[in-house]
Amino acid sequence: MGKIKVHEFATLDGVIDAPTFTMQYGFDPAMGEAITSAMADCDGILLGRTTFEMFEPAWSTRTAEDDPGAPFFNDTMKYVVSSTLTDTTWRNSTIVGPYDPSTIRGLKDETNGLYVSGSGTLVRAMIADRLVDEIHLFVYPVSAGKGPRLFDGASAWALARSETYDNGVVYLNYALSG
């Protein structure tokens, strides 16, 4: 059974909305190494519809020369959770239908691991259903005041790894506890 590993950019006050707040801080190369490490043993990508619709045009035309993450996003099987999307042109993509915990459990059983980026609505549902095994948070030194947050309810996590970067971002890797 594979693990579900979630990657999110967040503000100090926990907002995970469209990450425009990240722009002024740049991207430390060590952050890319942490993301690559999180994806390393995943052979599937799990995305909600909104994130998929943002990623498809952004990633589908990129090459390894453009971004070292492009082969992973383009060559890896993508599973899209959506009750409204009916078709996709991004290669290696399939729509699994509306959110259903048993469908997600089945994907965990069929893969070595699933990587999730963004997809806040999907992630919150999976956290509530205890389907997320690891969270990889990149916390930026800014507060948003309002916006969607990662956690809606109570859950316990154990710190597995942390790093700080020169741009002020803190990386926190948590594993599901209990």
Secondary structure, DSSP 8 states (H G I E B T S, - for coil): --EEEEEEEEETT-B-SSGGGGGGG---HHHHHHHHHHHTT--EEEEEHHHHHHHHHHHTT--TTT-TTHHHHHHSEEEEE-SS-----STTEEEEES--HHHHHHHHHHSSEEEEES-HHHHHHHHHTT---EEEEEEES---SSS-BS-SS---EEEEEEEE-TTS-EEEEEEE--
